[in-house]
Amino acid sequence: MSPVVRENPDEQRYEIHVDGTLGGFAQYRARPGLLAFIHTEIDPAFEGQGLGGTLVGFALDDARARELAVLPFCPFVNAYIRRHPEYTDLVPAEHRERFGL
């Protein structure tokens, strides 16, 4: 079965589920017009399957669709944006240097 990603706003995180089991999450803090990503975690049972990239890509695409800025405090999210520069514009220009972008 394909992984399913969805936002869980009550927990302030995006979650990825595999066959109904929580495989990981990307935690954020929401502010008006902004998502600050603070932590991403993939269950060790699901590591090495590309779930982290699928999860973060979905979250960033969702932020773009909702016209939200992103602050990548989470090292995984930051590294993902560095590897996928098409998401750099989600980080406000005045904060990019701070995150090495």
C-alpha positions in Angstrom: 0.0 0.0 0.0 1.2 3.5 -0.7 2.0 5.9 2.1 -0.7 8.4 3.0 0.3 11.9 4.2 -2.0 14.3 5.9 -1.9 17.2 8.2 -3.0 16.8 11.8 -3.6 20.4 12.9 -4.6 19.4 16.4 -1.1 18.0 17.0 0.5 20.7 14.8 2.2 18.2 12.5 2.1 16.4 9.2 1.9 12.6 9.5 2.7 9.8 7.1 0.9 6.5 7.5 1.8 3.2 6.0 -1.0 0.5 6.0 -2.7 2.5 8.7 0.4 2.7 10.9 2.0 6.0 11.8 5.3 5.9 10.1 6.5 9.4 11.0 5.7 13.1 11.4 7.0 16.6 10.8 6.2 18.8 13.8 5.6 22.5 13.3 4.5 25.6 15.2 1.9 27.6 13.3 1.9 31.4 13.3 -0.2 33.7 11.2 1.0 33.2 7.6 3.9 30.9 8.7 4.8 27.3 9.6 8.0 26.9 11.6 9.1 23.3 11.2 10.9 22.1 14.4 11.3 18.3 14.3 10.9 15.4 11.8 10.9 11.8 12.9 10.5 8.5 11.0 9.8 5.3 13.0 13.0 3.1 12.7 10.8 0.3 11.3 10.2 2.5 8.2 13.6 4.1 7.8 15.3 3.9 4.4 12.0 3.8 2.5 12.0 7.5 1.5 9.1 8.3 3.8 10.9 11.4 5.2 11.2 13.0 1.8 7.6 12.1 0.9 6.4 13.6 4.1 8.4 16.9 3.9 7.7 17.3 0.2 4.0 17.0 0.9 4.2 19.5 3.8 6.1 22.1 1.7 3.7 21.7 -1.2 0.8 22.2 1.2 2.4 25.3 2.7 2.9 26.7 -0.8 -0.8 25.9 -1.7 -1.9 27.7 1.4 0.5 30.6 0.7 2.4 30.1 4.0 6.0 31.0 4.6 8.3 28.3 6.1 11.0 28.5 8.7 13.1 25.2 8.6 14.5 25.0 12.1 14.3 21.2 11.7 17.6 20.0 10.2 15.8 17.4 8.0 13.5 20.0 6.6 16.4 22.4 6.1 18.5 19.8 4.3 15.5 18.8 2.1 15.1 22.5 1.0 18.8 22.6 0.2 18.5 19.5 -1.9 15.3 20.9 -3.6 16.0 24.6 -4.2 12.6 25.0 -5.8 11.3 25.3 -2.2 13.7 28.1 -1.1 11.2 30.8 -2.0 9.0 29.5 0.9 11.6 30.8 3.3 11.3 34.6 3.7 14.3 36.3 2.1 15.3 37.9 5.3 15.6 34.5 7.0 17.4 32.5 4.3 21.0 33.4 5.4 20.1 32.3 8.9 19.2 28.8 7.5 22.1 28.7 5.0 19.8 29.1 2.1 
